[in-house]
Amino acid sequence: MIPIEDVRGMLESAFPGDRVELSSPMGDDNHFQLVVISEKFNGKSMVEQHQLVYGALGDAMKEAIHALALKTFTPEQWQQAAGS
């Protein structure tokens, strides 16, 4: 288990100034939903985008986080998704 504030801190350090939406829909410290919107994702495949997020979470992905529902977007992709 890992407090949501710790997860948020890791993500905000790795993606400073980017949009990070993190929640724990089950109200525990094991299951999280995450949306990250970042310029860092430009030119990267979805797998590469997710690897950047997993890298930011480091060992927490191996030990403390049981489930992560992850969505990543470039700012342009986010605008397109919001407009549809």
C-alpha positions in Angstrom: 0.0 0.0 0.0 1.1 3.5 -0.7 -0.7 6.8 0.2 -2.2 8.5 -2.8 -0.3 11.7 -1.9 3.0 9.8 -2.3 1.9 8.6 -5.7 0.8 12.1 -6.7 4.2 13.5 -5.6 6.2 11.0 -7.7 4.1 11.8 -10.7 4.3 15.6 -10.3 8.0 15.3 -9.9 8.4 13.4 -13.1 5.8 15.5 -15.0 6.2 19.0 -13.6 3.7 21.5 -14.9 1.8 18.7 -16.7 -1.8 17.6 -16.0 -2.0 14.7 -13.6 -5.4 13.4 -12.6 -5.1 10.7 -9.9 -7.9 9.0 -7.9 -8.4 6.0 -5.8 -12.0 4.8 -6.8 -12.0 2.1 -4.2 -10.8 4.4 -1.5 -7.8 2.3 -0.7 -4.1 2.8 -1.3 -3.7 -0.1 -3.7 -6.0 0.7 -6.7 -5.6 3.9 -8.7 -7.0 5.6 -11.8 -4.6 8.0 -13.6 -4.7 10.4 -16.5 -1.5 12.1 -17.5 -1.4 14.8 -20.2 2.1 15.7 -21.2 4.3 17.1 -24.0 6.8 14.4 -23.0 4.5 12.0 -24.9 4.9 13.7 -28.2 6.2 11.3 -30.8 5.9 8.3 -28.5 3.8 5.2 -28.8 1.2 4.4 -26.1 3.5 1.7 -24.8 6.4 4.2 -24.5 4.1 6.7 -22.8 3.1 4.2 -20.3 6.7 3.2 -19.7 7.5 6.8 -18.8 4.7 6.7 -16.2 5.8 3.3 -14.8 9.4 4.6 -14.6 8.2 7.6 -12.6 6.5 5.3 -10.2 9.5 3.0 -9.9 9.4 0.2 -7.3 5.9 1.3 -6.2 4.6 -0.4 -9.4 6.3 -3.7 -8.3 5.4 -3.6 -4.6 2.8 -1.1 -3.4 0.4 -0.5 -6.3 -1.9 -3.4 -7.0 -3.8 -2.0 -9.9 -3.4 1.1 -12.1 -5.9 2.2 -14.8 -3.8 4.4 -16.9 -4.6 6.8 -19.8 -1.9 9.0 -21.3 -2.4 11.8 -23.8 -0.4 14.5 -25.6 -2.0 17.9 -25.2 -3.2 17.7 -28.8 -4.7 14.2 -28.2 -6.4 15.5 -25.1 -7.9 18.4 -27.1 -9.2 16.0 -29.7 -10.7 13.7 -27.1 -12.4 16.6 -25.3 -13.8 17.9 -28.6 -15.5 14.7 -29.6 
